């Protein structure tokens, strides 16, 4: 299988899209306790190990941004999702992950459950 090129979005780009009300689903791949401690507002919690079993919960007709702790795991999951048939143009990874989000947006930009 050929390598898949994954689009990366910066925290600033994602924040702009969310504030603008763009149709984008943010998927937080961290463990539930990490998600509950603080996540990007509106993000869907989907632990990485659950992805294959919960594929049907992911829309294929809107943009999806995967997010993990530092941005590495989300690249792998984005590639996997594309290989499962999602359009590559709708799939992205958050550059720097939640750590990059906090570094650029601050802890106050997180929502706790």
N, C-alpha and C positions, 0 to 999 in steps of 0.2 A: 504494500500500500504506500502511496506517495505521501510525503510529509505534508501536513496541513499548515497553512499560514493563518495565524490567529491575529485578529485585530486587538490591539490593546488601547484602552481608553484611560486617560489620566483622571485622578480624583476631581480635578477642576472641570473637565469635560462632563463627567458623570453628574456632578452637582448642578451644572448649568442645565443639563437635560432634565433632571428631576425637578428643578425649580420652574422650568418652562412648561412642565406637564407633559413632556414627550412620553409616548407609550413605550416604556422600557421596564423590564422585569430584572431586578437585582437578585441574584441567587447567592446566598451566603453558605459556603461549603464547610464552615467550621462546625465543631461539635455544639450541641444544643446549649450547654452551659456557657460557651463562649458567646454564642449568639445572644443569649439572655443577658449577659453582662454588658453588652453594647453592640449595636449593629446600625447599619445605614438605614434610616427611616424607610419603611415600606418593604424592606428586603424579605425575601422568602428564605426560610431556614431549610436547607437540604444538605444534610451531612454527606460528605463525599462517598462514603460506603453505601449510601442509600440511592445514589444516582441511577444505577442500572434498573433498580426495582421501581423507581418513581418517575421514569422518563415521561410517562403519560401525563404527568402534572405540568410539564413544561410546554408552553405554547410554541408553535412553529411559525406563527404569523406576526409576532412582535419581536423587537430587539431584546436580547437577553445578555446581561453582563454578569459573568461569574466572578466571585470574589472569595478569597481565602485569607490567610493571615498575611503573607508577604507577596503573593502574586504568582507563585510557581505552580501550585496545585491547580489553580483556576485555569492556567494555560492547558494543562493536561486534560481537564474535564471539558474545556471548550473544544479541543481537538476530538475528544471522544464523541461529544454531542454532534459535531459536524459529520463524523464518520457514521453516525446512526441516522443520518438523513436530514438534519436541520440545515437550513441554508447558511452557508458561511458568512454571507453578508449581514446576517441578523445576530451573529454570535460574537461576543467579545470577552476579554478578561480585564479586570481592573488592575492597572499597573501599580505595583507596590502593595496591593491588597488593602486590608483594613488598616494596616500600619501606615501605609501611604495616605490613606484617607484621613486618619487622625493627625498625621504630621502636617498635612496641608489645611485641613478643615477644623482641627481641634476636637477635643473630647466632647465638647458641647454639641457637636454635629452628630453624635451618636444617640440612638434611642435605646432605652433598656426595656426589656419585657417585664 
